[in-house]
């Protein structure tokens, strides 16, 4: 039974990784933003925000979409646990 649960966890993790990769590919196609650029933006945002707040880096969601005028929009969602003083 334990082996089955471990297999299902691995399968779910693989599914999530594949899903994230597909999102990155779609994002690149829609906004001409390479996966490396998006990763760099995310890392920079995490570095800056971590000086001001405590949060789980896994919960940071960075997306680039397009405005009605076709301009790129940076959208960042993060759940902040505590602000630093």
C-alpha positions as CSV (number, residue, x, y, z in Angstrom):
1,X,0.0,0.0,0.0
2,X,2.8,2.4,0.9
3,X,4.5,1.7,-2.5
4,X,1.3,2.7,-4.3
5,X,1.1,6.0,-2.3
6,X,4.7,6.8,-3.1
7,X,4.1,6.0,-6.8
8,X,1.0,8.3,-6.8
9,X,3.0,11.1,-5.2
10,X,5.7,10.8,-7.8
11,X,3.1,10.7,-10.6
12,X,1.4,13.9,-9.2
13,X,4.8,15.7,-8.9
14,X,5.6,14.8,-12.5
15,X,2.2,16.0,-13.6
16,X,2.8,19.3,-11.9
17,X,6.2,19.8,-13.4
18,X,4.9,19.1,-16.9
19,X,2.0,21.5,-16.3
20,X,4.4,24.2,-15.2
21,X,6.7,23.7,-18.2
22,X,3.7,23.9,-20.5
23,X,2.7,27.2,-18.9
24,X,6.1,28.5,-19.5
25,X,6.1,27.5,-23.2
26,X,2.6,29.1,-23.7
27,X,3.8,32.2,-21.9
28,X,6.9,32.5,-24.1
29,X,4.8,32.1,-27.2
30,X,2.3,34.8,-26.1
31,X,4.7,37.4,-24.8
32,X,8.0,36.6,-26.4
33,X,9.5,36.1,-23.0
34,X,12.0,33.3,-22.6
35,X,11.7,30.9,-19.6
36,X,15.1,32.2,-18.4
37,X,13.9,35.8,-18.4
38,X,10.8,34.9,-16.4
39,X,12.9,32.8,-14.0
40,X,15.3,35.8,-13.6
41,X,12.3,38.2,-12.9
42,X,10.9,35.8,-10.3
43,X,14.3,35.4,-8.6
44,X,14.8,39.2,-8.5
45,X,11.3,39.7,-7.1
46,X,11.9,37.1,-4.4
47,X,15.3,38.8,-3.5
48,X,13.7,42.2,-3.2
49,X,10.6,41.1,-1.3
50,X,12.5,39.0,1.1
51,X,14.2,42.1,2.5
52,X,10.8,43.4,3.5
53,X,8.6,40.4,4.2
54,X,8.6,36.7,5.3
55,X,6.9,34.3,2.8
56,X,7.2,30.9,1.3
57,X,9.1,31.1,-2.0
58,X,7.1,28.2,-3.3
59,X,4.0,30.4,-3.1
60,X,5.3,33.1,-5.4
61,X,3.5,33.1,-8.7
62,X,4.8,35.4,-11.4
63,X,3.1,35.8,-14.8
64,X,3.5,38.0,-17.8
65,X,0.3,38.7,-19.7
66,X,-0.7,41.3,-22.2
67,X,-2.8,44.5,-21.7
68,X,-5.6,45.4,-24.1
69,X,-3.1,47.6,-25.9
70,X,-0.8,44.6,-26.3
71,X,1.8,45.8,-23.7
72,X,3.3,43.2,-21.4
73,X,1.9,43.2,-17.8
74,X,3.8,41.7,-14.9
75,X,1.5,40.0,-12.4
76,X,2.8,38.8,-9.1
77,X,0.8,36.9,-6.4
78,X,2.4,36.0,-3.1
79,X,1.0,35.2,0.3
80,X,3.0,37.2,2.9
81,X,3.3,35.6,6.3
82,X,4.7,38.6,8.1
83,X,6.1,42.0,7.2
84,X,9.6,42.9,8.5
85,X,10.1,46.1,10.4
